[in-house]
Amino acid sequence: MKTATKASLKQQIEKLRERIRHHEHLYYVLDAPEISDAEFDRLMERLKQLEAQGPDLITPDSPTQRVGGKPREGLVQVRHSVQMLSLDNTYSEEELRDFDRRVRQGAGKKKVEYVAELKLDGMSMAVHYENRMLAKAVTRGDGRMGEDVTENARTIRALPLSLAEAPLTAARLPADLEVRGEVIMTQKAFVRLNEEREQAGLSRFANPRNAAAGSIRMLEPGIVAKRHLNYVAYMLLDKGHVPLAEQIQVLEALTTLGFKASPHQFCSDIDEALEFCREWEKKRDSLPYEIDGIVIKVNSIALQDELGTTAKAPRWAVAYKYAARQAVTRVLDIRVHVGRTGTLTPVAILEPVAIGGVTVSRSTLHNEDEIRRLGLKIGDAVVVERGGDVIPKVVRVETSERAKHAHKLREFAMPKQCPVCGGKVVREEGEVAWRCINVNCPARLKESIRHFASRKAMDINGLGEALVDQLVDSGLIRDVADIYRLNEETLANLERMGRKSAQNRIAEIEKSREKPLDRLIFALGIRFIGERTATLLADHFGSLDQLEKASLEELEAVSEVGPKVATSIHSFFREPRNQQLLEDLRKYIQFEQKKRAVKGTALAGKSFVLTGTLEKYTREEAKDKIEQAGGHVTSSVSKKTDYVVAGADPGSKLDKAQALGIKVIGEKELEELLSKS
């Protein structure tokens, strides 16, 4: 590339990066987007195209580099620059005033001012910048040691990948800085994640905090990126010390540097801080994320240093915790819901009660063991809480109320047969859930059809709850294959369905026939199979027929598929009724997917395991190249493994390979093997 042309390309790339960073800041930090998601995606795609023309112009802080795509084998422990302390809690105005008295006593004649900040219910994380570039992100851990989650942190779009020079200079801050804050998940992202997990047959996260903490510690950044985590900053450090005179200046500097800072207020005394606490207790339901109180901090950094810390917490800050949003109501009944995987879930039907501005009339009881733990009977008065969990939960039974209503109380027992179809229910060893094993159960069928037609599966718009109920109850649909046997005339004759609506539904059904193989695999509702696993399976096997024939060993050879998932897939395809369903679907849907072209057979029949970080390739790129040369990649080392490819910081797989006498090669040797194809 000519110098002039390269200079022009570099200018275009930098200009586009700044534009994208501007819109990322508006959307993820200020919650004030100026362009649509589609327009933002087009800008990102254009940047990728330009960077592809000049790969040497790609920088670590480019918006395209947020997801590195390198799965890790474990989390590395890292020591914090200074201890990440926890906070002492107060639960009343009197306790908060006691804190103020202790601070003023320690301050002597010095004036005491405070900063009040919303206490976000997430997970603390320290982010280190070196020469203005994001270099390392570490979870709180035990306060002294945390876990390196840098690659996952890079996927958080509210977290700058680099710090602009101008605001650093203006605030007289160094290019090497540490920022501490909270990783959180919004209620919207939490609901979406739990829906996806439920569709995949996985357990739901209890609350957004658990979801955020579990997500940031995952070993696959690509999955973390889809969890839509957020980051809110509250502390700035230079070599373990706050480089500014006041906490209010710290928050202002963080905002100027491009971070999202928690809503806060300067308070001239404890009375103003208390007023801030009262104000936000009323407004907390208007926030898109969970808070569980307010943090009150001494504003003067010099006074903070003077007051010092105890072994666990600073003496200059305290958390004012809000009471959980609870109400007492009565359990009118316990009904059992049957999901698409056959899981029987007991649900408490409650006397309607208002909690946090929402009327609550039902609450999941999760499973039989939870009912026993609570000691719950139908007719009991119970405390219901609506906190971090979007779904209200029964916290405890008010046993003091039992004497008044003893004659009305009834024991609950899980049904011996499915409450919908009357079929057999089983509880497998090691599981807490009872399941209906009748795949033709109407309740399972309705849920399966809704899942099959959902947006992320076959995307049949208009096949909603009411229409599915009609189709199943009238006997028009007995399995998902029957969707493709529907015609315009049949639909037009249904209640509340006109000719035009029928035409639209049939058009949507016809469109779904062209959906790619990964959508179909996800749509089948195989337990534990989410969108990503479905994509990996489609890429690996190339057709549903090949997936159906796969042995347990072949399934476990797929990236990210372990024994539990492999067993679920294997069992699904060996169930006679599922085999009949696939035979019926084959008449209507394309089961093939174009496989990646195999360029050679130099590695035909050879089995590889990848461990550690490679310099030239991501794990997925190395896997692709091996498969294109005829080899295959498995996730675990066994006697059948031919080569273990070890990169930097290899894990336990290297030890196992050496113990078994498996040949270990580096990236250079791998390239030599690949060159033969």
QUICORZI-V729415 format. One line per field, one symbol per residue. ss: DSSP state (a for helix, b for strand, c for the rest). psi: psi as a letter, one per 40 degrees, with the letter a starting at -180 (. if undefined). burial: # if it has 16 or more other ideal C-beta (glycine too) atoms within 10 Angstrom, else .. Layout:
ss->???
psi->???
burial->???
//
This chain:
ss->ccaaaaaaaaaaaaaaaaaaaaaaaaaaacccccccaaaaaaaaaaaaaaaaacaaacccccaaacccccccccccbbbccccccbccbbccaaaaaaaaaaaaaaaccccccbbbbbbbccbbbbbbbbccbbbbbbbcccccbbbbcaaaaccccccccbccaaaaaaccccccbbbbbbbbccaaaaaaaaaaaaaccccccccaaaaaaaaaccccaaaaaccccbbbbbbbbbccbccccbaaaaaaaaaacccbbccbbbbccaaaaaaaaaaaaaaaaaccccbbbbbbbbcbaaaaaaacbcccbbccbbbbbccccbbbbbbbbbbbbbccccbbbbbbbbbbbbbccbbbbbbbcccaaaaaaacccbccbbbbbcccccccbbbbbcaaaaaaaaaacbccccccbccccccbbbcccccccbbbcccccaaaaaaaaaaaacccccccccccaaaaaaaaaccccccaaaaaaccaaaaaccccccaaaaaaaaaaaaaaccccaaaaaaacccccccaaaaaaaaaaacbaaaaaaccaaaaaccccccaaaaaaaaaaaacaaaaaaaaaaccccccbccccccccccccccbbbbbcbcccccaaaaaaaaaacccbbbccccccccbbbbcbcccaaaaaaaaaccbbbcaaaaaaaaacc
psi->hidddddddddddddddddddddddddddefgieiidddddddddddddddddgdeehideideedhdfhiieihhhhhidihhiiiiiieiddddddddddddddebeihhiihhihhhgahihhhhhhfeihdihhidbeddhahhfdddddeheehheihiddddddefiiehihhiahhihidddddddddddddeeiiiididdddddddeeiehdddddeefiihhieihihfeiheididdddddddddeeihiihihhheaddddddddddeddedeeieihieahhhihdhdddddddaiaddiieeiihhhiiihiihaihdihihhhideehhhhhhhihhihhfehhheihiecidddddddfhiheihihhhgbdhdhiihdihgdeedddfdeeihihhhidihedeeihiihiheieiiiheheehdddddddddddeidebefghegadddddddddeedheiddedeeiidddddeihfhidddddddddddddedeiidddddddefhhehadddddddddddeidddddehiddddeehhehaddddddddddeehdddddddddddediheihhihhheifdehehhihhiahiddiiddddddddddeeaihieihidehdihhhaifiaedddddddefihhiaddddddddde.
burial->........#..##..##.###.###.###..........#..##..#..##.....#...####.###.###..#..#.##.###.#..#.....#..##..#..##....##################..###..#####....##################....#..#.#...##########..##..##.#.####..##.#######.##.####################....###.######.###############..#..##.##..##..#....#############.##..#......#########..###.###..#.#.#######.#.#.#..#.#....#.#######..#..#.#######.#######.###..#..............#.#...####.#.#.......####.##.##############..##.#..#...##.###....#.#####..#....##.#..#...##..##.##..#..#.############################.###.#...######.#...##.###.##....#..##.##...#.#.#.........#..#########..####.##.##########..#...#.#####..#..##.##....#.##.#..#..##..#
//
